[in-house]
Amino acid sequence: MLDALTLVTGVAALLLAAWCGWAAYRDQPTKDWHFIGMGVVTLLVVIQLVVGIVQLARGEKAEQGTTIFVSYLLGALACVPAAGMMSLAERTRWGSVTVAAGGVVLAVLEVRLYDIWGS
């Protein structure tokens, strides 16, 4: 797995969490710019998913198992879009809090992916 991609994705997730957390602090719902940020973070996760699957297809192995690695990749892929959908349902500051929480969860998943791969 590419360590740099994992790091960039984790940092981007934390930046998204801070940005949406700041919006929640100011009592604002998620706005269009937040959804663009969610799209960028999701794109990074899609790239990571493709890289991970390609590496597995080439015969490389995750240290803690392929099944758990792919499960975490899929969970990471679902994390931010799910939070974004929930923030659309809750158009108050709590929608921003939801996306901020999703960003933190994604950052933790990135650390766990790094650990599972065994870099």
C-alpha positions as CSV (number, residue, x, y, z in Angstrom):
1,M,0.0,0.0,0.0
2,L,1.2,3.5,-0.7
3,D,2.2,5.1,2.6
4,A,2.0,8.6,1.1
5,L,-1.5,8.1,-0.2
6,T,-2.7,6.8,3.2
7,L,-1.1,9.8,4.9
8,V,-2.6,12.3,2.5
9,T,-6.0,10.7,2.8
10,G,-5.9,10.7,6.6
11,V,-4.8,14.4,6.7
12,A,-7.4,15.4,4.2
13,A,-10.0,13.6,6.3
14,L,-8.9,15.5,9.4
15,L,-8.9,18.8,7.5
16,L,-12.5,18.1,6.4
17,A,-13.4,17.3,10.0
18,A,-11.9,20.5,11.3
19,W,-13.6,22.6,8.6
20,C,-17.0,21.1,9.3
21,G,-16.3,21.3,13.0
22,W,-15.7,25.0,12.6
23,A,-19.0,25.4,10.7
24,A,-20.8,23.6,13.5
25,Y,-19.1,25.9,16.0
26,R,-20.5,28.8,14.1
27,D,-23.9,27.2,14.1
28,Q,-23.9,26.5,10.3
29,P,-25.1,23.5,8.3
30,T,-23.0,21.9,5.6
31,K,-22.8,24.0,2.5
32,D,-21.8,23.4,-1.1
33,W,-18.2,24.0,-0.4
34,H,-18.2,21.3,2.3
35,F,-19.7,18.8,-0.2
36,I,-16.9,19.6,-2.7
37,G,-14.4,18.9,0.2
38,M,-16.2,15.6,0.8
39,G,-15.9,14.8,-2.9
40,V,-12.2,15.4,-2.8
41,V,-11.7,13.2,0.2
42,T,-13.9,10.5,-1.3
43,L,-11.9,10.6,-4.5
44,L,-8.7,10.0,-2.5
45,V,-10.4,7.0,-0.9
46,V,-11.4,5.7,-4.3
47,I,-7.8,6.0,-5.5
48,Q,-6.7,4.2,-2.4
49,L,-9.2,1.4,-3.0
50,V,-8.0,0.9,-6.6
51,V,-4.3,0.9,-5.5
52,G,-5.1,-1.6,-2.7
53,I,-6.9,-4.0,-5.0
54,V,-4.2,-3.7,-7.7
55,Q,-1.6,-4.6,-5.2
56,L,-3.6,-7.5,-4.0
57,A,-4.1,-8.7,-7.6
58,R,-0.3,-8.5,-8.1
59,G,0.2,-11.0,-5.3
60,E,1.1,-8.7,-2.5
61,K,-0.4,-9.6,0.9
62,A,-1.8,-7.6,3.7
63,E,0.0,-8.6,6.9
64,Q,-3.2,-9.1,8.9
65,G,-5.2,-10.7,6.1
66,T,-6.8,-9.9,2.8
67,T,-10.4,-10.1,3.9
68,I,-10.0,-7.6,6.8
69,F,-8.0,-5.3,4.5
70,V,-10.6,-5.2,1.8
71,S,-13.3,-4.8,4.5
72,Y,-11.6,-1.7,5.9
73,L,-11.1,-0.3,2.3
74,L,-14.8,-0.6,1.7
75,G,-15.7,0.9,5.1
76,A,-13.4,3.8,4.4
77,L,-15.1,4.3,1.0
78,A,-18.5,4.4,2.6
79,C,-17.6,6.7,5.6
80,V,-17.6,10.2,4.2
81,P,-20.5,9.7,1.6
82,A,-22.7,8.3,4.4
83,A,-21.9,11.2,6.7
84,G,-22.7,13.6,3.7
85,M,-26.0,12.0,3.1
86,M,-26.9,12.2,6.8
87,S,-25.9,15.9,6.8
88,L,-28.4,16.5,4.0
89,A,-31.1,15.0,6.1
90,E,-30.1,17.3,9.0
91,R,-29.8,20.8,7.7
92,T,-28.7,22.3,11.0
93,R,-25.3,22.6,12.7
94,W,-25.7,18.9,13.6
95,G,-25.2,18.0,9.9
96,S,-21.8,19.7,10.1
97,V,-21.1,17.8,13.3
98,T,-22.0,14.5,11.5
99,V,-19.5,15.2,8.7
100,A,-16.8,16.2,11.2
101,A,-17.3,12.9,13.0
102,G,-17.2,11.1,9.6
103,G,-13.8,12.7,8.9
104,V,-12.4,11.7,12.2
105,V,-13.7,8.1,11.7
106,L,-12.0,8.0,8.2
107,A,-8.7,9.2,9.7
108,V,-8.9,6.4,12.3
109,L,-9.7,3.9,9.5
110,E,-6.6,5.1,7.6
111,V,-4.4,4.5,10.6
112,R,-5.9,1.0,10.9
113,L,-5.4,0.3,7.1
114,Y,-1.8,1.2,7.5
115,D,-1.5,-1.2,10.4
116,I,-3.4,-4.0,8.6
117,W,-1.1,-3.7,5.6
118,G,1.9,-3.9,7.8
119,S,4.1,-1.2,6.3
